[in-house]
Amino acid sequence: MMKTMLIATLTLMASTLMMLLHLIINKKMFMERNKMNPFDCGFDMHSSSRLPFSTQFFLIGILFLIFDVEMVIILPMIITLKTSNLMYWVLASMTITVILIIGLIYEWKNSVIEWMN
């Protein structure tokens, strides 16, 4: 009983300390809130603040992520080769490989993989 009360008291003290620290830090941030605002001088921007983004690079990145996830699926299959039924293992690995090849051909036909147009 005494141990439970000690743990409850320590938990209450720790949470109170964290709340007080939050209030102190939050008050400081509230005082500096105007420093965080962007400066508006009233002039129009001459150019856009956004940088151009290559769609081709984005598609190559997505393609890399897809193939990376597929490798995460394929690698455990190598470990299970000894313990699983060989026919089911070959069927599953060939299905994954065919799906990957079909996706690669589809991306190639849509000229996503070409770097220069």
N, C-alpha and C positions, 0 to 999 in steps of 0.2 A: 504494500500500500504506500509506504514511504517512498519507495523507488519510483512508483508511478507519479506521485505528486512532484517529485524532484524533476522528472522528465517533462511533465506538463509545465512547471514553472520555468525551466530553462527554455522550452519551446516558446512560451509566451514572451519571455525577455528577449529572445533572439528576434522574434517577429516584430516586437515593439521597436527594437533597435533598427531593424531594416526599414520600418515605416518612417522613423525619424530621419534616417539618412536620406530616404527618398524625398521627404519634405524639404530638407536642407538643399539637396541637389536641384530639386525642381524649382525652388525659389530663385536660385542662382540662374537657372536656365530661363525663368520667366523674366528676369531683369535684363538678360541679354537677347531677348527674342527679336528686338528690332535690328540687332546686328546680323541676324540670320536672313533677313529679308533682302531680296535683290534690289539694287539701286536702280531707280527708274528716272532717267534724265529727261524724258519726253521726246527724244529724237527717234526717228524711225530707223530700224536696222537696215543696213545696206545689203546684207546677205543673210541667208538662213543660218541659224545656229546649229542646225542638224547636219551631221556629216553624212555624205552619201554612203549607202550600204550595198555591197555587192550581193545580189540575189543568187548569183552562181555560187559564191562562197557559202552562203546560207544553205543551199541545197546540198553541196558537198559535205557540209558539216552534219546535216540531218542524215545523209546517206552513211557517213562514218558511224554515227550513233547507232543506226539500225544494224550495220554489220558488226559493231562492237557487242551489241546485245545478243546477236545471233552466236557470236563466239562464246559468250557466257553460257548459252544454252548447249553448245556443242561440246565444250571441254568436259563437263561432268559425264557425258556419254562415253568418253574414253575410259574413265575410271570404272564405269559400270559394265564394261565389255566382258570382264571375266565372270561376273555374277549373274548376268541376265541371259535370257534365251537369245541365241544368235540370230534366229530368223526375225524376231521382233526388233532386235537392236538394229539390224541392217535395214529393215523397213522404216524405222523411225529416223535413222540417220540419212537415208536416201530421200525421205520426204522433206526433211529440213534442208538438205542440199539442193533439191529441185526447187523448193520455194526461194532459196537464195539466188539460184541461177536465173529463175524467171524474173525476180525483182531486178537483178543486175541487167538482164537483157532489156527490160522495160525502161530502166533509167538510161541505158545506152541509146535506145531508139528515140527517146525524148530529148536527147542531147544534153542531159544533165551532167554527164561525166566529162564532156569536152571543156577544156579550159579556155580555148580561144574560139571565138565565133567567126 
